[in-house]
Amino acid sequence: MEIQVKDFSLQNTYFGSSDAVKLTLTASVPMTWIDERLKWNSSDFPQSETVFVKESEVWSPNFGLDITFDENGIHCGTGKCFVHISGKWPYGIVSCALKLGSWDRVDGNTVMDNFDTYVIAERGLQNPHWKMLSIASSKTSKTSALHNKTFTVIVVKFIVERISTLYDICITMPAFVMASVNLVVLWLPLKSNMRYVVLMVILHAHYIFLQQLSWLAPSSGDDTPFVLIFFRNSLFATASMLVFVTISRNLAARQYPVPRWLDIAMNLIDSQPLVAMLFPTAADASMKSHDISEDG
């Protein structure tokens, strides 16, 4: 007796996302097989056109995801797909391979010796959270070291990309604004108190965003998302600018000659037009240092 699973397919495939780090795949898997024990000769029953059989009496292949049951019927795994974090969150591309197979063997033949596999994605491209890039299927063999038997496994590989429209608004744009404001601070007058106000507001905004991202970003894996590294470096740059502004303001208020090393640095900045354009307050301080030196 030979029993085979034929016309294997994944139909009506679509993706759903209930939170920031969970991806749920829903699909129906229709199968067609032939059971030799259910064969009967219709001529022997001329009065019967239809035969009703209980579902419990119909044999079905032990076919499941990731071979979740061994040949003794013991549950040995789960149907989850574990994804490695690449650090590109929330713009990463997720690759997930689902393995489907069966331990059943009948008269030396595996359940899936011959089959046609194909994938139909009717609703996959309409999901608002994930974009399905490709779906591929293949057949591999797996050998049981315990019983020295070979089993057929169907591998269906999905590649999806996260649609991050919300993150563009909530993460990318604030990061760009903070970096721009840090540059604007350098254009403010050296004695203006607005420098301190703006820098303190930016520091507070960094703390808020880091706290929020710590709840949204995936915490597992060795690779830290690049967006967290950006906010960390930006926080350090803002704190350094606060120290730089404080030192510059105290030096500008001094009534005695500027230190020699600072005079040399200001002369170097003053001799570079591009640097003077990006750091106008430094150029002003250089002019003041020249005036103090000449008066002295």
C-alpha positions in Angstrom: 0.0 0.0 0.0 1.3 3.4 -1.0 0.0 6.7 0.5 1.3 10.0 -0.9 0.5 13.6 -0.2 -0.2 15.4 -3.5 -1.1 18.9 -4.6 0.4 20.5 -1.5 0.0 24.3 -1.4 -0.2 27.3 0.9 -3.3 29.3 0.0 -4.7 32.6 1.2 -1.4 33.5 2.8 -1.3 36.8 4.7 0.6 38.3 7.6 -0.6 40.0 10.7 1.2 42.0 13.4 -0.2 42.4 16.9 2.8 44.3 18.3 6.2 45.7 17.3 8.2 42.4 17.4 5.7 39.7 16.6 4.9 38.4 13.2 2.0 36.0 12.7 1.5 34.0 9.5 -1.9 32.5 8.7 -2.3 30.0 5.8 -4.5 27.1 4.8 -2.7 23.9 3.7 -4.9 21.7 1.5 -3.7 18.1 0.9 -4.9 15.2 -1.3 -3.9 11.6 -0.6 -5.0 8.1 -1.6 -5.8 5.5 1.0 -5.8 2.0 -0.5 -8.0 0.6 2.3 -10.9 2.9 1.3 -11.0 1.5 -2.2 -14.3 -0.4 -3.1 -15.9 -1.7 -6.2 -19.1 0.2 -7.0 -20.5 -2.7 -9.0 -20.7 -4.7 -5.8 -23.1 -2.1 -4.4 -25.5 -1.1 -7.2 -28.0 0.5 -4.9 -25.4 2.8 -3.2 -24.1 5.9 -4.9 -22.6 7.6 -1.9 -20.8 6.2 1.1 -20.7 8.1 4.4 -17.6 7.5 6.5 -16.9 8.9 9.9 -14.0 11.3 10.1 -12.4 9.3 12.9 -12.4 6.3 10.6 -10.5 8.1 7.8 -6.7 7.9 7.9 -4.9 11.2 7.4 -1.1 11.8 7.2 0.6 13.0 10.3 1.6 16.2 8.6 2.6 19.2 10.6 4.8 22.3 11.0 8.4 21.8 11.9 7.7 18.1 12.5 6.2 18.9 15.9 5.6 15.3 16.7 8.1 12.4 16.6 7.2 8.9 15.3 6.0 7.9 18.8 3.5 10.7 18.9 5.5 12.8 21.4 5.5 16.6 21.0 9.0 17.7 20.3 8.9 21.2 19.1 7.0 24.4 18.3 6.0 26.1 15.2 7.8 29.4 15.8 10.2 31.1 13.5 13.2 32.7 15.3 14.6 35.8 13.5 18.1 37.1 14.0 18.2 40.8 14.7 20.4 42.6 12.1 20.4 46.0 13.7 18.3 47.7 10.9 15.2 47.9 13.0 12.6 49.1 12.2 13.6 48.9 8.5 14.8 45.3 8.5 14.0 42.5 6.1 12.8 39.3 7.8 13.5 35.9 6.3 11.6 33.0 7.8 11.8 29.3 6.8 8.9 27.0 7.7 9.5 23.3 7.6 6.6 21.0 7.2 6.9 17.2 7.3 5.7 13.9 8.7 7.2 10.9 10.4 4.6 8.5 9.0 5.8 5.7 6.7 3.7 3.0 5.0 5.3 0.0 3.3 8.7 1.7 3.1 7.4 4.8 1.3 7.4 8.2 2.9 4.2 10.2 2.9 5.7 12.8 0.6 7.7 10.9 -2.0 6.1 12.7 -4.9 4.3 16.0 -4.6 3.7 19.3 -6.4 4.2 22.3 -4.1 3.1 25.8 -4.9 2.2 28.9 -3.0 -0.7 31.3 -3.6 -0.5 34.7 -1.9 -3.8 36.4 -2.4 -3.7 38.8 0.6 0.0 39.0 1.4 0.6 42.2 -0.6 -2.3 44.0 1.1 -1.0 43.8 4.6 -0.5 47.3 6.1 2.4 46.2 8.4 4.4 43.8 6.2 5.3 43.6 2.5 5.8 40.2 1.1 8.9 40.2 -1.1 9.1 36.6 -2.2 7.9 33.1 -1.4 9.9 30.0 -2.4 9.4 26.3 -1.6 11.7 23.3 -1.9 12.0 19.7 -0.8 14.8 18.3 1.4 15.5 15.1 3.1 16.1 14.5 6.8 17.7 11.4 8.3 16.8 10.1 11.7 20.0 9.0 13.5 18.0 6.9 16.0 16.2 4.8 13.5 18.4 5.3 10.4 15.4 6.4 8.3 15.1 9.2 5.8 12.1 11.6 5.9 11.0 14.2 3.4 10.6 17.8 4.6 9.0 20.6 2.7 10.7 24.0 3.3 8.7 27.2 2.5 10.8 30.3 2.8 9.1 33.7 3.2 10.9 37.0 2.8 9.0 40.1 4.1 9.9 43.7 4.7 8.4 45.9 7.5 6.4 48.9 6.3 7.7 51.6 8.7 5.5 54.6 7.9 4.7 55.2 11.6 8.4 55.0 12.5 9.3 57.5 9.9 7.2 60.0 11.7 7.9 59.1 15.3 11.7 58.2 15.0 13.4 59.3 11.8 12.0 62.9 11.7 12.7 63.7 15.4 16.3 62.4 15.0 16.8 64.7 11.9 15.3 67.7 13.8 17.6 67.2 16.8 20.7 67.0 14.7 19.7 70.2 12.9 19.0 72.1 16.1 22.4 71.1 17.4 24.0 72.9 14.4 21.7 75.9 14.9 23.0 76.4 18.4 26.4 77.2 17.0 25.0 80.1 15.2 23.5 81.8 18.3 25.5 84.7 19.9 28.1 83.6 22.3 26.6 85.5 25.3 23.0 84.4 24.5 21.2 82.4 27.2 19.2 80.7 24.5 22.1 78.4 23.9 21.6 76.8 27.3 17.9 76.7 27.0 18.0 74.9 23.6 20.7 72.5 24.6 18.8 71.5 27.8 15.6 71.0 25.9 17.5 68.7 23.4 19.1 66.8 26.2 15.7 66.2 27.8 14.2 65.1 24.4 17.1 62.6 24.0 16.3 61.0 27.4 12.6 60.8 26.5 13.3 59.1 23.1 15.7 56.7 24.5 13.2 55.6 27.2 10.5 55.1 24.6 12.7 53.3 22.1 13.8 50.9 24.9 10.2 49.6 25.0 9.7 49.5 21.2 13.1 48.1 20.0 13.7 44.3 20.2 15.9 43.6 23.2 17.3 40.2 22.2 20.4 39.5 20.2 23.9 40.9 20.2 23.3 43.6 17.6 21.9 46.9 18.8 19.5 48.7 16.5 21.3 51.5 14.6 18.7 54.0 15.7 19.6 53.5 19.4 23.2 54.0 18.6 22.4 57.2 16.8 20.5 58.7 19.7 23.2 57.6 22.1 25.9 59.4 20.0 23.7 62.4 19.5 23.1 62.6 23.3 26.9 62.5 23.9 27.4 65.2 21.2 24.7 67.5 22.8 26.3 67.1 26.2 29.8 67.9 24.8 28.3 71.0 23.1 26.9 72.1 26.5 30.4 71.8 28.0 31.9 73.6 25.0 29.5 76.5 25.3 30.1 76.9 29.0 33.9 77.0 28.5 33.6 79.4 25.6 31.4 81.8 27.5 33.7 81.9 30.5 36.7 82.5 28.3 35.0 85.3 26.5 34.2 87.0 29.8 37.8 87.1 30.9 39.5 90.5 31.1 43.1 89.3 30.8 44.9 88.0 27.7 43.7 84.8 26.1 45.9 81.7 26.6 48.4 81.2 23.8 47.0 77.8 22.8 43.5 79.2 22.3 44.9 82.2 20.3 46.6 79.7 17.9 43.4 77.7 17.6 41.4 80.8 16.8 43.9 82.0 14.3 43.6 78.6 12.6 39.8 78.8 12.5 40.0 82.4 11.3 42.2 81.4 8.4 39.7 78.8 7.1 36.7 80.5 5.5 34.6 77.3 5.5 35.2 76.8 9.3 34.4 80.4 10.0 31.1 80.0 8.1 30.1 76.9 10.0 31.3 78.3 13.4 30.6 82.0 13.3 30.8 82.4 17.1 34.3 80.9 17.0 35.3 83.5 14.4 33.9 86.3 16.6 35.9 85.0 19.5 39.0 85.0 17.4 38.4 88.6 16.5 38.0 89.5 20.2 41.2 87.7 21.0 43.0 89.8 18.4 41.6 92.9 20.0 42.6 91.9 23.5 46.1 91.1 22.3 46.5 94.4 20.6 45.2 96.4 23.6 47.5 94.5 25.9 
